[in-house]
Amino acid sequence: MRPGLERLFRPKTIAVIGGGAWCANVVAECAKIGFAGEVWPVHPNRPEIAGRKAYASIEGLPGAPDATFIGINRHATIEAVRALVARGAGGAVCFASGFSEALAETGDGADLQAELIAAAGELAVLGPNCYGILNYLDGMALWPDLHGGTKVERGVAIVAQSSNIAINLTMQQRGLPIAYMATVGNQAQTGLAEIAEALLADDRVTALGFYIEGIGDVAAFAAMAGKAAKLGKPLVALKVGRSEEARAGAVSHTASLSGEHAGASALLRRLGIAEVRSLSAFLETLKMLHVAGPLASNRIASMSCSGGEAGMMADTALGFDLNYPPLTQEQKQELGEALGPKVALANPLDYHTYIWGDTDATVRTFGAMMRGAADFGVAVLDFPRAGLGSVADWEKVIDAVEITRSGTGKPMGILASLPENLPEDVARRIMARGIVPLTGLEDALAAVEAAAFIGRVRLADHAPLPPLQPNDSRIVGEGEAKRMLAGFGVPVPGSVETTRGGLAAAAAEVGYPLVLKGLGLAHKSEAGAVVLGIDSEVALMDAARGMKADRFLVEPMVAGAVAELLVGVTLDPAHGYLLTLAAGGTKTEILEDSTCLLLPVTAEEVDAALSRLRMAPLLDGYRGAPAADRPAIVAAVLAVQDFVTAHHGLVEEVEINPLLCLEEGAMAVDALIRMGEKHE
C-alpha cells in the first residue's frame, strides 16, 4: 500500500485546486461535515473560495497537503500533480476527465494518462475522472457534490467504480453506517485492491463492499481478499455487466454459457466474496455483515404473526440457497406451551396474534424457534406509518428479539417486508441493540444468503491461472481434439476418421451399432451431421448421403448413459481460464443449467460444483435409476484441466459435449478445441 493513501484518506490538511463550482463544493462540504483540519483553496487570481482564503499556487501553501482535490482541466492537472510531488504532498483526487476513458473522443487520452502516471511517481492518485473520498469516521469530504451520509463511530466501507452510484448509495435511509465511500475513476495508478486494503486497515471498518465494472489486476485483487480474510472482514460485491453479449462466433456452447461476467462471478466465489445482483441487496448485505458478520450456516428460522408473511418468507426463499430446518419435537412442545393448541407449528412460523403484546410469551416463542438447528433468526415486523398511533406493541417484539438473541447467542434480525415500513430511526435503534434491521423480503434473504456463503466458503489456496492470450488461434477438429485430450487421460471412444469411400472398412473395424459424424462443422447436431445407432452398412451409406461432408468419423455406439454433461474451458482475458460444467447434449442452452469455476480446481471443488447443478439428482440416481460414476466424471474434468495447464497460453477454448456419464466410467463422445500456435 502506498504510504500516501493513509494521508489521503485520513488527512489533517486539504488543498483544493481550482475555482469552479465543483471545487467550491469541496470546500463547502469539508465545512459542512466538520473537517477539523486546514483547508487550503488554490487559485491564481481569486483571494477566497467558499469563504476560505485562497493561495496563488501550490508552492505558496503553508505546508505539504495530505490530501488534494484537483478540479482543473486535464492538461493543467498533470502540471499540478508535478507540483504536488515536488511539495511532498500525500495524495490527490484527479477530477478531470478526457484521459483513457475518452480515447475515442479525444485521440490523446491514453497518452495523457501515461503522462499523468509518470508525473505522479509515488504520489497516491485516485482517478482521473474521479469524484473522490468521503470519510464519515473522522469527518472529511474530498467530494465535489452533495452526499447523504453522516459521521459514524464505526461502519462499512464502500469502493465504487461509478461516482453517481456512490452518491446514490450515500443517500440510503436504511440505517447502514457508512465509514468510507471511495470512488476510483480510471484507476490509472491506484486500483480497487489497493484502495480496499487501505480502508480495511482501519479498525473501525467492519466490512467492505465493491461496486465493480471491471477488475483490472486480478492478482492484486486476490491478494487483497486474502488479507481481508485474515483480518476477519467480510467482502461483498455488485458486479455489473451481466447482460453483455456472449462472445460472437464462438465455436462451442461453452463460451455462450460463460462469458466475461461468469469469469468475474467465479473469481468472486473463489475469493470468498459474496456477490449480489442489486443495489438494495448490496445495502442489506452490508447491514447484515456489519451487525451479524458471516453466518455459521444457511439454516434460518422465520417468525411472524401472519400466515401471509410466513407464506411469503417460505416462497421467497425458494430462489436462494437457504434452508428452513424442520422443528424438533422439543421445539414443538415448547411452542405449544407458549402458543396454545390453535397454532400450526412449522418453520416459517405464523405465531398468530394470540401473543401480540405479550413480551414473555413472545420471548418463549422466539427462544424455542432459535434453540433448533437454525443459525439465524428473523422476525417479520412492518411498522405503521408515523402518526397513526402507539407502536408500543411493536417495541415489545424488538425487546423479545434482543432477549432471545442474547439468551441463545445466535444472531437475529427484524425484517420489514417493504423498505418504507422500517423507519430509519427505528433501524438505527435496532442496530444499536445488536439486531440486524432488514428491509424487503428478496433483498433481505439475499443478504442472509450472502452472509451464509461467506461463513461457509473455504478459500482456495491456489492462485488462478493468469490469462495469457494466444495468437494465431485455429479450430482443432473432433478427431484430433479427442486424440489430444486422450493423451491427458480424458476417456474417448475408439474412432476411425475416413473418407466417403472408406466408410464400409471403417465400420467393419469399429463394429455395429455405430455413430457416424460428418466432419468440418462446429455444431454437427444442428447441421444434421450426426446419426446414432446405425446397425447396418445400408443404414450407414444412407446416413452418409444425407450429410454435406467429405470426411467422416466412425465410432462405436456408447449406450447406457445416466446423464449427459457439458465440460468446457474458455479463456476469459480478464480473469483466466473458466471451467463450465453444465447439463449437456443438444439442449444445453435451453436447459440453462450451468456452474463455473476458475482453474485450477481440486477434485472436491469439481464434485461440489456438480452438486450445484439442477441435474445433480440424475447423477445421484433419480427415482431408483442407476447413479453415475461421480469419481470418473471428476477424473475426466481434471484430465481436461491437465490438458489446459500443459498448454497454458496456447489454449483458447475446449469443449466436450456431451461427456456421457455412465454407471461405470465416463466417455467424451464429442470434443472441440480452439488453440493458437504461440502466445505473447
C-alpha positions as CSV (number, residue, x, y, z in Angstrom):
1,M,0.0,0.0,0.0
2,R,1.3,3.4,-0.9
3,P,2.2,5.5,2.2
4,G,0.3,8.4,0.8
5,L,-3.0,6.6,0.9
6,E,-3.1,6.9,4.7
7,R,-2.6,10.7,4.4
8,L,-5.2,10.9,1.6
9,F,-7.9,9.0,3.4
10,R,-7.3,10.5,6.8
11,P,-5.8,13.9,6.2
12,K,-5.0,16.7,8.6
13,T,-4.7,19.3,5.7
14,I,-6.5,19.5,2.4
15,A,-5.7,21.5,-0.7
16,V,-8.4,22.3,-3.3
17,I,-7.0,23.3,-6.7
18,G,-9.4,25.2,-9.0
19,G,-12.0,27.9,-8.8
20,G,-15.1,26.3,-10.4
21,A,-18.3,25.3,-8.7
22,W,-17.0,21.7,-8.1
23,C,-14.1,23.0,-6.1
24,A,-16.2,25.4,-4.2
25,N,-18.4,22.5,-3.3
26,V,-15.4,20.5,-1.9
27,V,-14.6,23.4,0.4
28,A,-18.2,23.8,1.5
29,E,-18.6,20.0,2.1
30,C,-15.5,20.0,4.2
31,A,-17.0,22.7,6.4
32,K,-20.4,21.0,6.5
33,I,-19.1,17.7,7.6
34,G,-17.0,19.3,10.3
35,F,-13.5,18.7,9.0
36,A,-11.1,19.6,11.9
37,G,-8.0,20.3,9.8
38,E,-6.9,23.1,7.5
39,V,-8.5,23.6,4.0
40,W,-6.4,25.5,1.5
41,P,-8.0,26.6,-1.7
42,V,-5.6,27.3,-4.6
43,H,-6.3,29.8,-7.4
44,P,-4.0,32.2,-9.1
45,N,-6.4,35.1,-9.2
46,R,-9.1,34.7,-6.5
47,P,-8.5,35.8,-2.9
48,E,-11.0,33.4,-1.4
49,I,-13.2,30.4,-2.4
50,A,-16.3,29.4,-0.5
51,G,-15.3,31.7,2.4
52,R,-11.8,30.3,2.7
53,K,-8.6,32.2,2.0
54,A,-7.1,31.1,-1.4
55,Y,-3.4,30.7,-2.2
56,A,-2.0,31.7,-5.6
57,S,0.0,28.4,-6.1
58,I,0.8,25.0,-4.7
59,E,4.3,26.3,-3.9
60,G,2.7,29.1,-1.8
61,L,0.8,26.8,0.5
62,P,1.6,26.8,4.2
63,G,2.7,23.2,4.1
64,A,2.5,20.0,2.1
65,P,-1.1,19.0,1.9
66,D,-2.0,15.5,3.0
67,A,-4.9,15.3,0.5
68,T,-5.6,17.4,-2.6
69,F,-8.6,17.7,-4.8
70,I,-7.5,18.7,-8.4
71,G,-10.5,20.3,-10.1
72,I,-8.9,21.8,-13.2
73,N,-8.6,20.8,-16.9
74,R,-6.7,17.6,-17.9
75,H,-3.6,19.3,-19.1
76,A,-3.3,21.5,-16.1
77,T,-4.0,18.5,-13.8
78,I,-0.7,16.9,-14.9
79,E,1.3,20.1,-14.0
80,A,-0.5,20.3,-10.7
81,V,0.5,16.7,-9.9
82,R,4.1,17.5,-10.7
83,A,4.0,20.5,-8.3
84,L,2.4,18.3,-5.5
85,V,5.1,15.7,-5.9
86,A,7.7,18.4,-5.6
87,R,6.0,19.8,-2.5
88,G,5.8,16.4,-0.7
89,A,2.1,16.0,-0.8
90,G,0.4,12.8,0.4
91,G,-2.2,12.0,-2.3
92,A,-4.6,13.5,-4.8
93,V,-8.0,13.1,-6.4
94,C,-8.0,13.9,-10.1
95,F,-11.5,15.1,-11.0
96,A,-10.8,15.9,-14.7
97,S,-12.0,13.6,-17.5
98,G,-10.6,13.2,-21.0
99,F,-8.0,10.6,-20.2
100,S,-8.1,6.9,-21.2
101,E,-11.9,6.7,-20.8
102,A,-12.2,9.2,-23.7
103,L,-9.7,7.8,-26.1
104,A,-12.3,7.5,-28.9
105,E,-13.4,11.1,-28.4
106,T,-10.0,12.9,-27.8
107,G,-7.5,10.7,-29.5
108,D,-4.8,11.6,-27.0
109,G,-6.5,10.3,-23.7
110,A,-4.2,7.3,-23.3
111,D,-1.0,9.4,-23.8
112,L,-2.2,11.9,-21.3
113,Q,-3.0,9.2,-18.8
114,A,0.5,7.7,-19.2
115,E,1.9,11.2,-18.7
116,L,-0.2,11.6,-15.5
117,I,1.1,8.3,-14.1
118,A,4.7,9.3,-14.8
119,A,4.3,12.7,-13.2
120,A,2.7,11.2,-10.1
121,G,5.6,8.8,-9.2
122,E,4.9,7.6,-5.7
123,L,2.2,10.3,-5.0
124,A,-1.0,8.4,-4.4
125,V,-3.5,9.3,-7.1
126,L,-7.2,8.4,-7.4
127,G,-8.7,8.8,-10.8
128,P,-8.6,10.6,-13.2
129,N,-12.4,11.0,-13.8
130,C,-13.0,10.5,-10.1
131,Y,-15.2,12.2,-7.6
132,G,-13.1,11.4,-4.5
133,I,-13.5,10.2,-0.9
134,L,-15.9,10.6,2.0
135,N,-14.5,9.7,5.4
136,Y,-17.5,9.6,7.8
137,L,-15.4,8.4,10.7
138,D,-13.2,11.4,11.1
139,G,-15.3,13.9,9.2
140,M,-13.7,14.5,5.8
141,A,-15.3,15.2,2.4
142,L,-13.0,15.4,-0.5
143,W,-16.1,15.4,-2.6
144,P,-17.4,17.9,-5.2
145,D,-21.2,17.2,-4.9
146,L,-23.9,16.5,-2.4
147,H,-23.9,13.3,-0.4
148,G,-26.3,11.9,2.2
149,G,-24.0,10.4,4.9
150,T,-23.4,11.5,8.4
151,K,-20.5,10.9,10.9
152,V,-20.3,7.5,12.5
153,E,-18.0,5.8,15.0
154,R,-17.7,2.6,13.0
155,G,-19.2,1.2,9.9
156,V,-18.7,-0.3,6.5
157,A,-16.5,0.9,3.6
158,I,-17.7,1.1,0.0
159,V,-15.4,1.3,-3.1
160,A,-17.3,2.2,-6.3
161,Q,-16.3,2.5,-9.9
162,S,-19.2,4.8,-10.5
163,S,-19.4,8.2,-8.9
164,N,-23.1,8.6,-9.4
165,I,-23.8,5.2,-7.9
166,A,-21.6,6.2,-5.0
167,I,-23.7,9.3,-4.4
168,N,-26.9,7.3,-4.6
169,L,-25.6,4.8,-2.0
170,T,-24.8,7.7,0.4
171,M,-28.5,8.7,0.2
172,Q,-29.7,5.4,1.6
173,Q,-32.2,5.6,4.5
174,R,-31.8,2.1,5.8
175,G,-29.7,2.8,8.9
176,L,-26.5,1.5,7.3
177,P,-23.5,3.2,8.9
178,I,-21.0,4.1,6.1
179,A,-17.5,4.6,7.3
180,Y,-15.9,5.4,4.0
181,M,-17.1,6.0,0.4
182,A,-14.3,5.9,-2.2
183,T,-14.6,6.2,-5.9
184,V,-11.8,5.0,-8.2
185,G,-12.3,6.6,-11.6
186,N,-9.9,5.3,-14.3
187,Q,-7.6,3.5,-11.8
188,A,-4.7,4.9,-13.7
189,Q,-2.4,4.3,-10.8
190,T,-4.3,3.2,-7.7
191,G,-6.8,0.4,-8.2
192,L,-9.7,-1.3,-6.4
193,A,-7.5,-3.6,-4.4
194,E,-5.0,-1.0,-3.1
195,I,-7.8,1.3,-2.1
196,A,-9.7,-1.5,-0.3
197,E,-6.5,-2.6,1.6
198,A,-6.1,1.0,2.9
199,L,-9.7,1.1,4.1
200,L,-9.7,-2.4,5.6
201,A,-6.6,-1.4,7.6
202,D,-8.8,0.9,9.7
203,D,-10.0,-1.0,12.8
204,R,-13.3,0.9,12.7
205,V,-14.3,-0.7,9.4
206,T,-16.4,-3.8,9.8
207,A,-17.0,-4.9,6.2
208,L,-16.4,-3.7,2.7
209,G,-18.5,-3.6,-0.4
210,F,-17.5,-3.2,-4.0
211,Y,-19.4,-1.7,-6.9
212,I,-17.4,-3.2,-9.8
213,E,-17.5,-2.6,-13.5
214,G,-14.2,-4.5,-14.2
215,I,-11.4,-6.0,-12.1
216,G,-8.1,-4.8,-13.7
217,D,-5.4,-6.5,-11.6
218,V,-6.7,-10.0,-10.7
219,A,-3.6,-10.9,-8.7
220,A,-3.8,-7.8,-6.6
221,F,-7.5,-8.2,-6.1
222,A,-6.9,-11.8,-4.9
223,A,-4.1,-10.7,-2.5
224,M,-6.4,-8.1,-1.1
225,A,-9.2,-10.7,-0.5
226,G,-6.7,-12.9,1.3
227,K,-5.7,-10.0,3.6
228,A,-9.4,-9.2,4.3
229,A,-10.0,-12.8,5.3
230,K,-7.0,-12.7,7.7
231,L,-8.5,-9.5,9.2
232,G,-11.9,-11.2,9.6
233,K,-13.5,-8.5,7.5
234,P,-16.1,-9.9,5.0
235,L,-16.5,-8.6,1.4
236,V,-19.5,-8.2,-0.8
237,A,-19.6,-7.2,-4.5
238,L,-22.1,-6.0,-7.0
239,K,-20.6,-6.7,-10.5
240,V,-22.4,-5.1,-13.4
241,G,-22.1,-6.4,-17.0
242,R,-24.4,-9.5,-16.7
243,S,-26.3,-8.5,-19.9
244,E,-23.3,-8.2,-22.2
245,E,-23.5,-10.2,-25.4
246,A,-21.6,-13.5,-25.4
247,R,-18.5,-13.9,-27.5
248,A,-19.5,-13.6,-31.1
249,G,-18.9,-16.5,-33.3
250,A,-17.9,-18.9,-30.5
251,V,-17.1,-22.4,-31.6
252,S,-18.7,-24.0,-28.6
253,H,-21.7,-23.8,-26.4
254,T,-19.3,-23.2,-23.5
255,A,-18.4,-19.7,-24.5
256,S,-22.1,-18.7,-24.8
257,L,-22.8,-20.2,-21.4
258,S,-20.0,-18.4,-19.7
259,G,-18.8,-15.0,-21.0
260,E,-16.8,-12.5,-19.0
261,H,-19.4,-12.0,-16.3
262,A,-19.2,-15.7,-15.4
263,G,-15.5,-15.3,-15.0
264,A,-15.9,-12.4,-12.6
265,S,-18.5,-14.4,-10.6
266,A,-16.3,-17.4,-10.5
267,L,-13.4,-15.2,-9.3
268,L,-15.5,-13.7,-6.6
269,R,-16.7,-17.1,-5.4
270,R,-13.2,-18.4,-5.3
271,L,-12.0,-15.4,-3.2
272,G,-14.9,-15.8,-0.7
273,I,-16.5,-12.5,-1.8
274,A,-20.3,-12.7,-1.7
275,E,-21.9,-11.5,-5.0
276,V,-25.3,-9.7,-5.1
277,R,-27.3,-8.5,-8.0
278,S,-29.0,-5.2,-6.9
279,L,-28.1,-2.1,-5.1
280,S,-30.8,-2.7,-2.5
281,A,-29.4,-6.3,-1.8
282,F,-26.0,-4.7,-1.7
283,L,-27.0,-2.4,1.1
284,E,-28.9,-5.1,3.0
285,T,-25.9,-7.4,2.9
286,L,-23.6,-4.7,4.2
287,K,-26.0,-4.2,7.1
288,M,-26.1,-7.9,7.7
289,L,-22.3,-8.2,7.7
290,H,-21.8,-5.1,9.9
291,V,-24.1,-6.4,12.6
292,A,-24.0,-10.2,12.5
293,G,-21.0,-10.9,10.3
294,P,-20.7,-14.2,8.4
295,L,-23.2,-16.9,9.4
296,A,-22.3,-20.4,10.5
297,S,-24.7,-22.0,8.1
298,N,-27.6,-21.3,5.7
299,R,-30.2,-22.6,8.2
300,I,-32.7,-19.9,9.3
301,A,-35.8,-19.5,11.3
302,S,-38.6,-17.2,10.5
303,M,-41.3,-15.9,12.9
304,S,-44.3,-13.7,12.0
305,C,-47.8,-13.1,13.3
306,S,-49.3,-13.6,9.9
307,G,-49.9,-16.6,7.7
308,G,-49.4,-14.4,4.7
309,E,-45.9,-13.3,5.9
310,A,-44.9,-16.9,6.7
311,G,-46.0,-18.0,3.3
312,M,-44.1,-15.2,1.6
313,M,-41.0,-16.0,3.6
314,A,-41.2,-19.6,2.5
315,D,-41.9,-18.9,-1.2
316,T,-39.3,-16.1,-1.5
317,A,-36.6,-18.4,-0.1
318,L,-37.0,-20.8,-3.0
319,G,-34.8,-18.6,-5.1
320,F,-32.0,-18.6,-2.6
321,D,-29.5,-21.1,-1.1
322,L,-31.3,-21.1,2.3
323,N,-32.8,-23.7,4.4
324,Y,-35.7,-23.7,7.0
325,P,-34.8,-26.6,9.2
326,P,-37.9,-28.5,10.4
327,L,-38.9,-28.2,14.1
328,T,-37.8,-30.9,16.5
329,Q,-40.3,-32.5,19.0
330,E,-38.7,-30.5,21.8
331,Q,-39.3,-27.2,19.9
332,K,-42.9,-28.2,19.1
333,Q,-43.5,-28.9,22.8
334,E,-42.1,-25.5,23.9
335,L,-44.0,-23.7,21.2
336,G,-47.3,-25.5,22.0
337,E,-46.9,-24.4,25.6
338,A,-46.3,-20.8,24.6
339,L,-48.9,-20.5,21.8
340,G,-51.7,-22.9,22.7
341,P,-53.3,-25.6,20.6
342,K,-54.7,-23.5,17.7
343,V,-51.4,-22.6,16.1
344,A,-49.9,-24.8,13.4
345,L,-46.2,-25.3,14.3
346,A,-43.8,-25.0,11.4
347,N,-40.7,-23.1,10.2
348,P,-41.5,-20.4,8.9
349,L,-43.8,-19.9,11.9
350,D,-47.1,-18.0,11.9
351,Y,-47.5,-17.4,15.7
352,H,-50.8,-15.6,15.1
353,T,-51.9,-12.6,17.2
354,Y,-52.6,-14.6,20.3
355,I,-49.4,-13.4,22.0
356,W,-49.3,-10.0,20.4
357,G,-48.2,-7.5,23.1
358,D,-47.1,-10.3,25.5
359,T,-43.4,-9.9,25.7
360,D,-42.9,-13.0,27.9
361,A,-44.8,-15.3,25.5
362,T,-43.1,-13.8,22.5
363,V,-39.7,-14.5,24.1
364,R,-40.6,-18.1,24.8
365,T,-41.8,-18.5,21.2
366,F,-38.7,-16.9,19.7
367,G,-36.4,-18.8,22.1
368,A,-38.0,-22.2,21.1
369,M,-37.5,-21.4,17.4
370,M,-33.9,-20.4,17.9
371,R,-33.0,-23.4,20.1
372,G,-33.2,-25.6,17.0
373,A,-30.8,-26.0,14.1
374,A,-31.2,-22.5,12.7
375,D,-28.1,-20.2,12.9
376,F,-30.0,-17.0,12.1
377,G,-33.5,-15.9,13.1
378,V,-35.7,-13.3,11.6
379,A,-38.8,-11.7,13.0
380,V,-41.0,-10.2,10.3
381,L,-42.3,-6.9,11.5
382,D,-43.6,-3.9,9.5
383,F,-44.1,-0.7,11.4
384,P,-47.1,1.6,10.8
385,R,-46.7,5.0,9.3
386,A,-45.8,7.8,11.7
387,G,-48.8,9.5,13.4
388,L,-51.2,6.5,13.2
389,G,-51.0,5.6,16.9
390,S,-48.9,3.9,19.5
391,V,-46.2,1.5,18.4
392,A,-45.6,0.1,21.9
393,D,-46.5,-3.5,20.9
394,W,-44.1,-3.3,18.0
395,E,-41.4,-2.3,20.5
396,K,-42.2,-5.4,22.6
397,V,-41.3,-7.5,19.5
398,I,-37.9,-5.7,19.4
399,D,-37.4,-6.4,23.1
400,A,-38.2,-10.1,22.6
401,V,-35.8,-10.4,19.7
402,E,-33.0,-8.8,21.8
403,I,-33.7,-11.0,24.7
404,T,-33.7,-14.1,22.5
405,R,-30.5,-13.1,20.7
406,S,-28.7,-12.6,24.0
407,G,-30.1,-15.8,25.5
408,T,-29.3,-18.1,22.6
409,G,-26.1,-16.4,21.3
410,K,-27.4,-16.6,17.8
411,P,-27.7,-13.5,15.5
412,M,-31.2,-12.3,14.7
413,G,-32.8,-9.7,12.6
414,I,-36.1,-7.8,12.2
415,L,-37.4,-7.8,8.7
416,A,-39.9,-5.3,7.3
417,S,-41.5,-6.8,4.1
418,L,-41.4,-3.3,2.5
419,P,-38.5,-0.9,2.8
420,E,-40.7,2.0,3.7
421,N,-42.1,0.1,6.7
422,L,-38.9,0.3,8.7
423,P,-38.2,4.0,9.5
424,E,-34.5,5.0,9.5
425,D,-34.5,6.0,13.2
426,V,-36.0,2.6,14.1
427,A,-33.4,0.8,12.0
428,R,-30.6,2.7,13.8
429,R,-32.1,1.9,17.2
430,I,-32.4,-1.8,16.3
431,M,-28.9,-1.9,15.1
432,A,-27.6,-0.3,18.2
433,R,-29.2,-3.2,20.1
434,G,-27.3,-5.8,18.1
435,I,-30.2,-6.7,15.8
436,V,-30.0,-6.6,12.0
437,P,-32.6,-4.2,10.6
438,L,-33.6,-5.8,7.2
439,T,-36.0,-4.5,4.6
440,G,-37.6,-6.1,1.6
441,L,-38.2,-9.9,1.5
442,E,-36.0,-10.7,-1.5
443,D,-33.2,-8.2,-0.6
444,A,-33.1,-9.4,3.0
445,L,-32.9,-13.1,2.1
446,A,-30.2,-12.3,-0.5
447,A,-28.3,-10.7,2.4
448,V,-28.8,-13.7,4.6
449,E,-27.6,-16.0,1.7
450,A,-24.6,-13.8,1.2
451,A,-23.6,-13.9,4.9
452,A,-24.1,-17.7,4.9
453,F,-21.9,-18.1,1.8
454,I,-19.1,-16.1,3.4
455,G,-19.4,-18.1,6.6
456,R,-19.2,-21.5,4.9
457,V,-16.8,-20.8,2.0
458,R,-13.4,-22.5,2.0
459,L,-10.9,-20.2,0.3
460,A,-8.8,-21.9,-2.4
461,D,-5.1,-21.9,-1.5
462,H,-4.1,-22.0,-5.2
463,A,-4.0,-18.9,-7.4
464,P,-6.0,-18.8,-10.6
465,L,-4.1,-19.4,-13.8
466,P,-3.2,-16.0,-15.2
467,P,-4.8,-15.1,-18.6
468,L,-2.3,-15.4,-21.5
469,Q,-3.9,-14.6,-24.8
470,P,-2.8,-17.0,-27.6
471,N,-2.1,-15.8,-31.1
472,D,-3.0,-17.4,-34.5
473,S,-5.8,-19.4,-33.0
474,R,-7.3,-22.3,-35.0
475,I,-10.1,-24.8,-34.6
476,V,-8.9,-28.3,-33.8
477,G,-11.4,-30.8,-35.3
478,E,-13.1,-33.5,-33.3
479,G,-10.9,-36.4,-34.2
480,E,-7.6,-34.5,-33.4
481,A,-9.2,-32.9,-30.4
482,K,-10.1,-36.3,-28.9
483,R,-6.6,-37.7,-29.5
484,M,-5.1,-34.7,-27.8
485,L,-7.4,-34.9,-24.8
486,A,-7.0,-38.7,-24.6
487,G,-3.3,-38.1,-24.1
488,F,-4.1,-36.5,-20.8
489,G,-6.4,-39.1,-19.6
490,V,-9.8,-38.0,-21.0
491,P,-11.7,-41.2,-21.9
492,V,-12.8,-41.2,-25.5
493,P,-14.3,-43.9,-27.7
494,G,-12.2,-45.7,-30.3
495,S,-12.9,-44.0,-33.7
496,V,-11.8,-44.1,-37.3
497,E,-11.6,-41.0,-39.5
498,T,-12.2,-41.7,-43.1
499,T,-13.5,-40.5,-46.5
500,R,-16.8,-41.5,-48.0
501,G,-15.1,-44.3,-49.8
502,G,-13.6,-45.8,-46.7
503,L,-16.8,-46.0,-44.7
504,A,-17.5,-49.7,-45.0
505,A,-14.0,-50.6,-44.0
506,A,-14.1,-48.2,-41.0
507,A,-17.5,-49.7,-39.9
508,A,-16.0,-53.2,-40.1
509,E,-13.2,-52.1,-37.8
510,V,-15.4,-50.3,-35.3
511,G,-18.4,-52.7,-35.4
512,Y,-22.1,-52.2,-35.3
513,P,-24.1,-50.4,-33.8
514,L,-22.1,-47.3,-34.5
515,V,-22.3,-43.5,-34.8
516,L,-21.5,-41.6,-38.0
517,K,-20.4,-37.9,-37.9
518,G,-19.7,-35.6,-40.7
519,L,-16.5,-33.5,-40.0
520,G,-15.8,-29.9,-40.7
521,L,-18.8,-28.4,-38.9
522,A,-18.6,-26.7,-35.5
523,H,-22.1,-27.8,-34.4
524,K,-22.7,-31.1,-36.1
525,S,-26.0,-31.9,-34.5
526,E,-27.7,-28.7,-35.7
527,A,-26.5,-29.4,-39.2
528,G,-27.8,-33.0,-39.2
529,A,-24.3,-34.4,-39.4
530,V,-24.6,-36.9,-36.5
531,V,-26.5,-40.1,-36.8
532,L,-26.7,-42.5,-33.9
533,G,-27.4,-46.2,-33.6
534,I,-26.5,-47.3,-37.2
535,D,-26.8,-51.1,-37.3
536,S,-26.0,-52.0,-41.0
537,E,-24.0,-50.9,-44.0
538,V,-27.1,-49.9,-45.8
539,A,-28.1,-47.6,-43.0
540,L,-24.5,-46.3,-42.9
541,M,-24.5,-45.3,-46.6
542,D,-27.9,-43.7,-46.3
543,A,-26.8,-41.6,-43.4
544,A,-23.6,-40.5,-45.2
545,R,-25.6,-39.5,-48.3
546,G,-27.6,-37.1,-46.1
547,M,-24.5,-35.3,-44.9
548,K,-22.7,-32.4,-46.6
549,A,-19.3,-33.6,-45.7
550,D,-16.2,-35.1,-47.3
551,R,-14.7,-36.7,-44.3
552,F,-16.4,-38.7,-41.5
553,L,-15.8,-40.0,-38.1
554,V,-17.0,-43.6,-37.4
555,E,-17.3,-44.5,-33.7
556,P,-18.8,-47.3,-31.6
557,M,-22.2,-46.5,-30.1
558,V,-21.9,-45.9,-26.4
559,A,-25.1,-46.8,-24.6
560,G,-26.4,-46.7,-21.1
561,A,-25.7,-43.1,-20.2
562,V,-27.2,-41.9,-16.9
563,A,-26.9,-38.3,-17.9
564,E,-25.1,-36.0,-20.4
565,L,-22.7,-33.3,-19.2
566,L,-21.0,-30.4,-20.9
567,V,-17.4,-29.8,-19.8
568,G,-15.8,-26.7,-21.2
569,V,-13.0,-24.3,-20.6
570,T,-12.8,-20.8,-22.1
571,L,-10.1,-18.2,-21.8
572,D,-11.5,-15.1,-20.1
573,P,-9.0,-12.4,-20.9
574,A,-9.8,-10.6,-17.7
575,H,-9.8,-13.4,-15.2
576,G,-8.1,-16.6,-16.6
577,Y,-9.4,-20.0,-17.6
578,L,-13.0,-20.6,-16.8
579,L,-14.3,-24.1,-16.4
580,T,-18.0,-24.6,-17.2
581,L,-20.0,-27.6,-16.1
582,A,-23.5,-27.8,-17.5
583,A,-26.3,-30.1,-18.5
584,G,-25.1,-31.4,-21.8
585,G,-26.4,-32.6,-25.2
586,T,-28.3,-30.8,-27.8
587,K,-30.5,-28.8,-25.4
588,T,-27.6,-27.2,-23.4
589,E,-28.7,-23.6,-24.0
590,I,-32.4,-24.3,-23.4
591,L,-31.8,-26.0,-20.1
592,E,-29.6,-23.2,-18.8
593,D,-28.2,-25.4,-16.1
594,S,-24.5,-24.5,-15.6
595,T,-21.9,-23.5,-13.0
596,C,-18.5,-22.0,-13.4
597,L,-15.1,-22.3,-11.7
598,L,-11.7,-20.7,-12.3
599,L,-8.9,-23.1,-13.0
600,P,-7.1,-24.7,-11.3
601,V,-9.6,-26.7,-9.3
602,T,-9.5,-29.6,-7.0
603,A,-11.5,-32.8,-7.1
604,E,-13.5,-31.6,-4.1
605,E,-14.4,-28.4,-5.9
606,V,-15.5,-30.2,-9.0
607,D,-17.6,-32.6,-7.0
608,A,-19.2,-29.7,-5.2
609,A,-19.9,-27.8,-8.4
610,L,-21.6,-30.9,-9.9
611,S,-23.9,-30.9,-6.8
612,R,-24.9,-27.3,-7.6
613,L,-26.4,-28.3,-11.0
614,R,-30.2,-28.8,-11.2
615,M,-29.4,-32.1,-13.0
616,A,-27.5,-33.3,-9.9
617,P,-30.3,-35.7,-8.9
618,L,-29.8,-37.6,-12.2
619,L,-26.1,-38.1,-11.4
620,D,-27.1,-39.5,-8.0
621,G,-29.7,-41.9,-9.3
622,Y,-33.1,-40.2,-9.6
623,R,-36.2,-42.2,-8.5
624,G,-34.4,-45.5,-8.4
625,A,-32.4,-45.1,-11.6
626,P,-28.8,-46.1,-11.5
627,A,-26.3,-43.4,-10.3
628,A,-23.5,-42.1,-12.4
629,D,-19.8,-42.8,-11.6
630,R,-19.0,-39.5,-9.9
631,P,-15.3,-40.2,-9.4
632,A,-15.0,-41.0,-13.1
633,I,-16.7,-37.7,-14.1
634,V,-14.5,-35.7,-11.7
635,A,-11.4,-37.5,-13.1
636,A,-12.4,-36.6,-16.7
637,V,-12.8,-32.9,-15.7
638,L,-9.4,-32.9,-14.0
639,A,-7.9,-34.5,-17.1
640,V,-9.3,-31.6,-19.2
641,Q,-7.7,-29.3,-16.7
642,D,-4.3,-31.1,-17.1
643,F,-4.5,-30.6,-20.8
644,V,-5.2,-26.8,-20.4
645,T,-2.5,-26.4,-17.8
646,A,0.0,-28.1,-20.1
647,H,-0.9,-25.8,-22.9
648,H,-1.3,-22.6,-20.8
649,G,-1.2,-19.6,-23.1
650,L,-2.0,-21.7,-26.2
651,V,-5.5,-23.0,-25.5
652,E,-8.3,-20.6,-26.0
653,E,-11.3,-22.9,-25.7
654,V,-12.1,-26.6,-25.0
655,E,-15.5,-28.2,-25.2
656,I,-16.7,-31.7,-24.5
657,N,-20.4,-32.0,-25.2
658,P,-21.5,-34.5,-24.2
659,L,-19.5,-36.3,-21.7
660,L,-21.6,-39.4,-21.2
661,C,-22.0,-40.1,-17.5
662,L,-22.2,-43.9,-17.2
663,E,-22.8,-46.3,-14.3
664,E,-19.2,-47.2,-14.6
665,G,-16.9,-44.6,-16.1
666,A,-17.5,-41.6,-18.3
667,M,-16.9,-41.1,-22.1
668,A,-16.3,-37.9,-24.1
669,V,-18.1,-38.6,-27.3
670,D,-17.7,-35.1,-28.9
671,A,-14.9,-32.6,-28.5
672,L,-13.6,-29.4,-30.0
673,I,-10.6,-27.3,-29.2
674,R,-9.5,-23.8,-30.2
675,M,-5.9,-23.1,-29.7
676,G,-3.0,-21.0,-31.0
677,E,0.5,-21.7,-32.2
678,K,2.1,-19.2,-29.9
679,H,1.4,-16.5,-27.2
680,E,2.9,-13.2,-26.2
